Amino acid sequence: MDAQICSGPCNNGYRRARAIWDDATAKHADAMTRLLPGQEAPQAPAPPAIQPWYGEPVFCSSCTAAIRAALSELDDLASLRMSQLPGSSQPSDGAGRVGGTKGAPSPSPAMDDVDELTSWARDWEAVARGDDPRARRGFLATERTTILAWLTEHVDTLLLNIDVAGDFGDETRKWHRELTEKTRSGTGMKHMKTKCPRCSLYTLWRQDGAPYVQCRDDDCGRMLSLDEYAALTDAA
């Protein structure tokens, strides 16, 4: 796939359509090798009509805005996660185990998550600075807030680096998704009563505070900035 195509969720529909077309093309090629003399050749599958969104250079403007927003919310989500201490009335993550491990339950899964998040942020700070990771410094909460604030301010250093932007963006969204689920945050979803400009379905939604509107149809996934959505409603 073209390396310039945005690697974010805006192209989920395109990737799915392209995968179906690639599969159909392979089957057509196989059928052609089995064609008997005088037998009519099957029609080649038409390429998908859906067009991809391109990165600038890795993510499109809408996905970039979504990553920025997700990064800026990680510190607040981490604070909410820390409120879920043992014995708290806050919702827990169920098993109480460290994510991705099969060992005994952790005394404080929330602390494990936040400590891992801070280590992750520390490593990406080092990448952005072009230096080795700094030693852990100060209180965990203060360090976490300081590093995430710095990353948010200098996020272009990572998002414009084609060698690391994809990993950083994917990991940022993954952290945001996991912490949102564990803290039961982000439930303020509003249905936007305008058709999606790509799939023509009424499947546009916006999460409270998000700087973008997203189509929730799995075959589309179109993302619009608030300015793009305003222009769409004006045209309608």
C-alpha positions in Angstrom: 0.0 0.0 0.0 1.2 3.5 -0.8 3.3 4.7 2.2 1.7 8.2 1.8 -1.8 6.9 2.7 -2.8 8.0 6.2 -2.3 5.1 8.6 -5.1 6.3 10.9 -8.7 5.0 11.3 -10.0 7.4 8.6 -8.9 4.8 6.0 -10.4 1.8 7.7 -13.1 1.6 5.0 -10.5 2.0 2.2 -8.3 -0.8 3.7 -11.2 -3.1 4.0 -12.3 -2.4 0.4 -8.8 -2.8 -0.9 -8.4 -6.1 0.9 -11.6 -7.4 -0.7 -10.4 -6.3 -4.1 -7.0 -7.8 -3.6 -8.6 -11.1 -2.7 -10.9 -11.0 -5.7 -8.0 -10.1 -8.0 -6.0 -13.1 -6.7 -9.0 -15.4 -7.3 -9.5 -14.0 -10.8 -5.8 -14.5 -11.6 -6.1 -18.1 -10.4 -9.2 -18.6 -12.5 -7.4 -17.3 -15.6 -4.7 -19.9 -15.2 -7.4 -22.6 -15.1 -9.2 -21.3 -18.2 -9.8 -24.0 -20.8 -9.4 -23.3 -24.5 -12.5 -21.6 -25.9 -13.8 -20.9 -22.4 -15.0 -17.3 -21.8 -12.7 -15.4 -19.5 -14.3 -14.1 -16.2 -14.5 -10.4 -15.8 -11.8 -8.8 -13.8 -12.9 -7.3 -10.5 -13.3 -3.5 -10.5 -11.0 -1.6 -8.2 -12.7 0.0 -5.1 -14.4 3.3 -5.8 -13.5 4.6 -2.3 -10.5 6.9 -2.3 -8.0 7.0 0.6 -7.0 10.0 2.7 -3.3 10.8 2.5 -0.9 11.6 5.4 0.9 14.9 6.0 3.3 13.0 6.0 2.0 10.0 8.0 -1.4 11.0 9.3 -4.0 13.3 7.7 -5.1 16.5 9.4 -8.1 14.9 11.0 -6.2 11.9 12.5 -3.4 14.3 13.6 -6.0 16.4 15.5 -7.4 13.2 17.1 -3.9 12.1 18.3 -3.2 15.5 19.7 -6.5 15.4 21.6 -5.9 11.9 22.9 -2.4 12.8 24.1 -3.7 15.9 25.9 -6.2 13.8 27.8 -3.8 11.1 29.0 -2.8 13.0 32.2 -6.4 13.5 33.3 -7.2 9.9 32.5 -4.2 8.7 34.5 -5.5 10.8 37.4 -8.9 9.1 37.2 -7.1 5.7 37.0 -5.2 6.5 40.2 -8.5 7.2 42.0 -9.4 3.5 41.4 -7.3 2.3 44.4 -8.1 -1.0 46.3 -11.2 -0.5 48.3 -12.4 2.4 46.3 -16.0 2.6 45.1 -14.7 3.5 41.6 -15.1 0.9 38.9 -12.2 -1.5 38.6 -10.8 -3.3 35.6 -12.3 -6.7 36.7 -9.5 -9.2 37.2 -7.1 -6.8 38.9 -4.2 -8.1 36.9 -1.5 -6.2 35.2 -2.4 -5.8 31.5 -0.9 -8.4 29.3 0.4 -10.6 32.2 -0.7 -14.0 33.5 0.8 -13.7 37.0 -0.8 -13.1 40.4 -3.1 -10.1 40.8 -1.3 -6.9 41.4 -1.8 -5.1 44.7 -2.6 -2.0 42.7 -3.4 -2.4 38.9 -4.1 1.3 38.7 -0.6 2.2 39.9 0.9 -0.3 37.5 -1.0 1.2 34.6 0.0 4.8 35.5 3.6 3.8 36.1 3.7 2.0 32.7 2.2 5.1 31.0 4.8 7.4 32.6 7.6 5.1 31.4 6.1 5.1 27.9 5.9 8.9 27.9 9.5 9.1 29.2 10.7 7.0 26.3 8.9 9.1 23.7 10.2 12.3 25.3 13.7 10.9 24.8 12.9 10.1 21.1 11.6 13.7 20.6 14.6 15.2 22.3 17.0 12.9 20.4 18.6 11.8 23.7 18.6 8.8 26.0 15.7 8.4 28.4 16.1 10.5 31.5 16.3 8.9 34.9 13.0 8.9 36.9 12.7 12.2 38.7 10.5 13.6 41.4 7.1 12.4 42.3 5.4 10.1 39.8 2.3 12.4 39.4 4.5 15.5 38.9 6.8 13.7 36.4 3.9 12.3 34.5 2.2 15.6 34.2 5.4 17.4 33.2 6.3 14.9 30.5 2.9 14.6 29.0 2.5 18.4 28.9 5.9 18.7 27.2 5.0 16.0 24.6 1.7 17.7 23.9 3.6 21.0 23.2 6.2 19.3 21.0 4.1 16.6 19.4 4.9 17.8 15.9 8.5 16.6 16.5 7.1 13.1 16.5 4.2 13.4 14.1 6.3 14.9 11.4 9.0 12.2 11.7 8.0 9.5 9.2 10.2 6.9 11.0 8.3 7.1 14.4 5.0 8.9 13.7 3.0 5.7 13.0 4.1 3.9 16.2 3.6 7.0 18.3 0.2 7.8 17.0 -1.0 4.2 17.3 0.3 3.8 20.9 -1.2 7.1 21.9 -4.6 6.1 20.7 -4.2 2.7 22.4 -3.3 4.2 25.8 -6.3 6.6 25.5 -8.7 3.8 24.6 -7.5 1.6 27.4 -7.6 4.2 30.1 -11.0 5.5 28.8 -12.4 2.0 29.1 -10.9 1.3 32.5 -12.1 4.6 34.0 -15.5 4.5 32.1 -14.8 7.9 30.7 -15.7 9.4 27.3 -19.3 8.3 27.4 -20.6 11.7 26.3 -21.2 10.9 22.6 -23.4 13.1 20.6 -25.1 12.0 17.3 -24.6 14.6 14.6 -27.7 14.9 12.5 -26.0 15.3 9.1 -25.1 12.7 6.6 -21.5 11.5 6.3 -20.1 13.0 3.1 -18.4 9.7 2.3 -21.0 7.0 2.9 -24.1 9.2 3.0 -25.3 7.5 6.2 -26.4 9.3 9.4 -23.5 7.8 11.3 -21.5 10.9 12.4 -20.8 11.2 16.1 -18.7 13.5 18.3 -17.4 12.7 21.7 -17.7 15.6 24.2 -14.6 17.9 23.9 -13.2 16.1 20.8 -12.0 18.5 18.1 -13.4 16.2 15.3 -16.5 14.4 14.2 -16.2 10.7 13.2 -18.3 8.4 11.1 -19.0 5.3 13.2 -19.8 3.1 10.2 -17.1 0.3 10.2 -16.9 0.5 6.4 -16.3 4.2 6.3 -14.6 5.8 9.4 -14.4 9.3 7.8 -13.1 11.9 10.2 -14.0 15.6 9.9 -12.5 18.6 11.7 -15.1 20.9 13.4 -14.5 23.4 10.6 -15.1 20.8 7.9 -18.3 19.7 9.7 -19.5 23.3 10.0 -18.9 23.7 6.3 -20.9 20.5 5.6 -23.9 21.7 7.7 -23.8 25.1 6.0 -23.9 23.4 2.6 -26.7 21.2 3.7 
